[in-house]
Amino acid sequence: MNTSISGSMDGLRSGSRGGSTGAEDEQTSPPPSPVRVVVVYDHPVVRDGLVAMLGTDPGILVVGTAQDGEEALEVVTGRRPDLVLMDLRMPGAGGAAAIRALRADGATGPRILVLTTYGTDRDIRSALEAGAEGFLLKDAPGEDVIRAVHDLADGRTVLAPVALAALTGARRPEAALSPREAEVLRLVAEGCTNRAAGSRLGIGEATVKTHLMHVYEKLGVGDRASAVRAAWELGLV
């Protein structure tokens, strides 16, 4: 994510004689700030593992940790993160209660991504109704968690297949989208072509088409427009 700075000697000499060009101004602009994250998890080994995993991405900066909901409120107030990565079931003030407290100030607080072992309908709904914008299960691959942090920071909702199923009332496993299928659907709903979606995800155009066919089957739709409409209804966009 670091900005590459390059330029010819002629450009440097030109800048020294009479100011920089627009291209040089763009090249020398500071890189985007990393997403500031607070990790809230009661188990110290898991918490340290999450901090280490997030630290592998230069676009993410862990600015604090907490072991329960009550401590999370103190840390968030002091560190002012962009996003909170939070478990649900913790001693004392649990995740849902902490989310409601963080949401007391409305939209001014950090975005909240729940990462938990518990994927029951009750857990999912309590987290989302409290104000969480993302819900993942703890067995999600590290790359999915990192991608979810960036997606939430950019204003996109992130929901695991089990959360999608709970929200749509689906109970059959085949009715839930896989993480990759959800990603493809989100990009298509945002206006990406199959080729552009494949480029964003690092997969081929044919693979994107295959994922879309699976999306159509699972959502019970027959075309791209209906799938896009479903994406909006599911909160993926």
C-alpha positions as CSV (number, residue, x, y, z in Angstrom):
1,M,0.0,0.0,0.0
2,N,3.0,2.3,0.1
3,T,3.1,4.9,-2.6
4,S,5.9,4.4,-5.1
5,I,8.0,7.5,-5.7
6,S,9.9,7.8,-9.0
7,G,10.7,10.4,-11.6
8,S,13.3,11.4,-14.1
9,M,16.2,13.7,-13.4
10,D,14.7,16.1,-15.9
11,G,11.6,16.2,-13.9
12,L,13.5,16.9,-10.7
13,R,15.5,19.7,-12.3
14,S,12.3,21.1,-13.7
15,G,10.7,21.0,-10.2
16,S,13.7,22.8,-8.7
17,R,13.5,25.6,-11.3
18,G,9.8,26.4,-11.1
19,G,7.8,24.2,-8.8
20,S,6.5,20.7,-9.1
21,T,4.1,19.4,-11.8
22,G,0.8,17.9,-11.0
23,A,2.1,14.4,-11.6
24,E,5.0,14.9,-9.1
25,D,2.5,16.2,-6.5
26,E,0.5,13.0,-6.9
27,Q,3.6,10.9,-6.7
28,T,4.9,12.6,-3.5
29,S,1.5,12.5,-1.7
30,P,1.6,10.6,1.6
31,P,0.4,7.0,1.6
32,P,-3.1,6.3,3.0
33,S,-3.3,5.9,6.7
34,P,-3.6,2.3,8.0
35,V,-6.9,1.1,9.4
36,R,-6.6,1.5,13.2
37,V,-8.0,-1.6,15.0
38,V,-8.7,-2.6,18.6
39,V,-8.9,-6.4,19.2
40,V,-11.3,-7.5,21.9
41,Y,-11.0,-11.2,22.9
42,D,-11.0,-12.8,26.3
43,H,-8.6,-15.7,25.5
44,P,-5.0,-14.3,25.5
45,V,-3.6,-16.8,23.1
46,V,-6.3,-16.1,20.5
47,R,-6.1,-12.4,21.1
48,D,-2.3,-12.4,20.6
49,G,-2.7,-14.6,17.5
50,L,-5.2,-12.1,16.0
51,V,-2.9,-9.2,16.7
52,A,0.0,-11.0,15.1
53,M,-2.1,-12.0,12.0
54,L,-3.4,-8.4,11.5
55,G,0.1,-7.1,11.9
56,T,1.2,-8.9,8.7
57,D,-0.8,-6.4,6.7
58,P,0.9,-3.0,6.4
59,G,-2.5,-1.4,5.9
60,I,-3.7,-2.4,9.4
61,L,-2.4,-1.0,12.7
62,V,-3.5,-2.6,16.0
63,V,-3.7,0.3,18.4
64,G,-5.0,-1.6,21.4
65,T,-6.5,-4.8,22.9
66,A,-9.0,-5.7,25.5
67,Q,-10.2,-8.8,27.3
68,D,-13.8,-8.0,27.8
69,G,-16.5,-5.6,26.8
70,E,-16.0,-3.2,29.7
71,E,-12.3,-2.8,29.0
72,A,-13.1,-2.5,25.3
73,L,-15.1,0.7,26.0
74,E,-12.1,2.2,27.9
75,V,-9.6,1.3,25.2
76,V,-11.8,2.5,22.3
77,T,-12.3,5.8,24.1
78,G,-8.6,6.3,24.6
79,R,-7.3,5.0,21.3
80,R,-10.1,6.1,18.9
81,P,-9.8,3.2,16.4
82,D,-11.5,3.0,13.0
83,L,-12.6,-0.6,13.7
84,V,-13.1,-3.0,16.6
85,L,-12.6,-6.7,16.1
86,M,-14.7,-8.4,18.8
87,D,-15.8,-11.7,20.2
88,L,-19.3,-12.1,21.4
89,R,-19.3,-14.3,24.5
90,M,-16.8,-12.9,27.1
91,P,-16.8,-12.6,30.9
92,G,-18.6,-9.6,32.3
93,A,-19.9,-7.2,29.7
94,G,-20.3,-9.4,26.6
95,G,-19.9,-8.4,23.0
96,A,-23.5,-7.5,22.2
97,A,-23.6,-5.2,25.3
98,A,-20.3,-3.6,24.4
99,I,-21.5,-3.1,20.8
100,R,-24.6,-1.3,22.0
101,A,-22.5,0.9,24.3
102,L,-20.2,1.8,21.4
103,R,-23.1,2.6,19.2
104,A,-24.6,5.0,21.8
105,D,-22.9,7.9,20.0
106,G,-24.5,6.9,16.7
107,A,-22.4,6.8,13.6
108,T,-19.4,8.6,15.1
109,G,-18.0,5.4,16.7
110,P,-15.8,2.7,15.1
111,R,-17.1,0.1,12.8
112,I,-17.5,-3.3,14.5
113,L,-16.5,-6.7,13.1
114,V,-17.6,-9.7,15.2
115,L,-15.3,-12.7,15.0
116,T,-16.7,-15.6,17.1
117,T,-17.0,-19.3,17.5
118,Y,-20.8,-19.0,18.0
119,G,-22.9,-18.9,14.8
120,T,-26.4,-19.5,16.1
121,D,-29.2,-17.3,14.8
122,R,-29.5,-15.8,18.3
123,D,-25.9,-14.8,18.4
124,I,-25.9,-13.4,14.9
125,R,-29.1,-11.3,15.3
126,S,-28.0,-10.0,18.7
127,A,-24.7,-8.8,17.3
128,L,-26.2,-7.2,14.1
129,E,-29.2,-5.7,16.0
130,A,-26.7,-4.2,18.5
131,G,-24.9,-2.4,15.7
132,A,-22.2,-4.7,14.3
133,E,-21.5,-4.2,10.6
134,G,-19.7,-7.5,10.1
135,F,-19.9,-11.1,11.3
136,L,-17.4,-13.8,10.7
137,L,-16.8,-17.2,12.4
138,K,-13.4,-17.8,14.1
139,D,-12.5,-20.5,11.6
140,A,-12.4,-18.0,8.8
141,P,-9.0,-17.9,7.0
142,G,-6.7,-15.1,8.1
143,E,-6.8,-13.6,4.6
144,D,-10.6,-13.4,4.9
145,V,-10.4,-11.6,8.2
146,I,-7.8,-9.1,6.9
147,R,-10.0,-8.5,3.8
148,A,-13.1,-8.0,6.0
149,V,-11.2,-5.3,8.0
150,H,-10.5,-3.4,4.9
151,D,-14.0,-3.9,3.5
152,L,-15.6,-2.6,6.7
153,A,-13.2,0.3,6.8
154,D,-14.3,1.2,3.3
155,G,-17.9,1.1,4.3
156,R,-18.9,-2.4,3.0
157,T,-20.8,-4.9,5.1
158,V,-19.2,-8.3,5.7
159,L,-21.3,-11.3,6.6
160,A,-20.3,-15.0,6.8
161,P,-22.6,-17.4,5.0
162,V,-24.1,-18.5,8.3
163,A,-25.1,-14.9,9.0
164,L,-26.5,-14.5,5.5
165,A,-28.6,-17.6,6.1
166,A,-29.9,-16.3,9.4
167,L,-30.9,-12.9,7.9
168,T,-32.7,-14.4,4.9
169,G,-34.4,-17.1,7.0
170,A,-32.6,-19.9,5.2
171,R,-31.9,-23.1,7.1
172,R,-30.5,-25.3,4.4
173,P,-26.7,-25.4,4.0
174,E,-27.0,-25.1,0.3
175,A,-28.8,-21.8,0.7
176,A,-25.8,-20.0,2.1
177,L,-23.2,-18.3,0.0
178,S,-19.5,-19.2,0.5
179,P,-17.2,-16.3,1.4
180,R,-15.8,-16.2,-2.1
181,E,-19.3,-16.3,-3.7
182,A,-20.3,-13.4,-1.4
183,E,-17.3,-11.5,-2.5
184,V,-18.0,-12.1,-6.2
185,L,-21.7,-11.0,-5.7
186,R,-20.6,-7.9,-3.8
187,L,-18.2,-6.8,-6.6
188,V,-20.7,-7.5,-9.3
189,A,-23.3,-5.5,-7.4
190,E,-20.8,-2.6,-7.2
191,G,-20.6,-2.6,-11.0
192,C,-17.6,-4.7,-11.7
193,T,-17.5,-6.8,-14.8
194,N,-16.6,-10.5,-14.5
195,R,-13.1,-9.7,-15.7
196,A,-12.7,-6.7,-13.2
197,A,-14.1,-8.8,-10.4
198,G,-11.6,-11.6,-11.2
199,S,-8.8,-9.1,-11.3
200,R,-9.7,-7.7,-7.9
201,L,-9.9,-11.2,-6.4
202,G,-6.9,-12.7,-8.2
203,I,-9.0,-15.4,-10.0
204,G,-9.9,-16.0,-13.6
205,E,-12.9,-14.7,-15.4
206,A,-14.2,-18.2,-15.9
207,T,-14.0,-18.8,-12.2
208,V,-16.0,-15.7,-11.6
209,K,-18.7,-17.0,-13.9
210,T,-18.8,-20.3,-12.1
211,H,-19.2,-18.6,-8.7
212,L,-22.0,-16.5,-10.2
213,M,-23.8,-19.6,-11.4
214,H,-23.6,-21.0,-7.9
215,V,-24.9,-17.7,-6.5
216,Y,-27.9,-17.8,-8.9
217,E,-28.7,-21.3,-7.7
218,K,-28.4,-20.6,-4.0
219,L,-30.4,-17.3,-4.1
220,G,-33.0,-18.7,-6.5
221,V,-32.5,-16.0,-9.2
222,G,-32.0,-16.4,-12.9
223,D,-30.0,-13.4,-14.0
224,R,-27.4,-10.8,-13.0
225,A,-29.9,-8.1,-12.3
226,S,-31.8,-10.2,-9.8
227,A,-28.6,-11.3,-8.1
228,V,-27.6,-7.6,-7.8
229,R,-30.9,-6.8,-6.3
230,A,-30.5,-9.7,-3.8
231,A,-27.1,-8.3,-2.9
232,W,-28.6,-5.0,-1.9
233,E,-31.3,-6.8,0.1
234,L,-28.7,-8.9,1.9
235,G,-26.7,-5.7,2.8
236,L,-23.6,-6.7,0.8
237,V,-23.5,-3.3,-0.8
